[in-house]
Amino acid sequence: MVGMSQEQTNAIVRELVEEVVRDRQRPRSMRAFTMYRRNVPDATHNALQKNPPETPQFEGVIFSDGRCAIRWLTAKGSTAVWDSFADMIAIHGHPEYGSEIVWHDVISPARPELKKD
């Protein structure tokens, strides 16, 4: 860094590293959601593959690390885990089905402190 001594530069770098470490230790919150599909076409989905418009199709959670899991609530249910919410929604979003996401607040517990020997 221009105009600074090596000692000053090292102090700033240490401070930035400590801030990153503190940020990683902060508890993150999970986000829960429910997906409704209001207009699923009968031509492509039968009664085992869809629910009525007022009933959720699936529920899910975005974990504190960004990964996403969904649980289908249809007659033929299943569970899937995705690397991200964006990946999941790219496959299952279907705006043409009148998809609607309802968000629910969930707070994850604080991460446990690691014991030092």
Buried (B, 14 or more C-beta within 10 A) or exposed (E): EEEEEEEEEEEEEEEEEEEEEEEEEEEBEBBEBBBBBEEBEEEEBEEEEBBEBEEBBBBBBBBBEEBBBBEBBBEEEEEBEBEEBEEBBEEBBBEEBEBBEEEEEEEEEEEEEEEEE
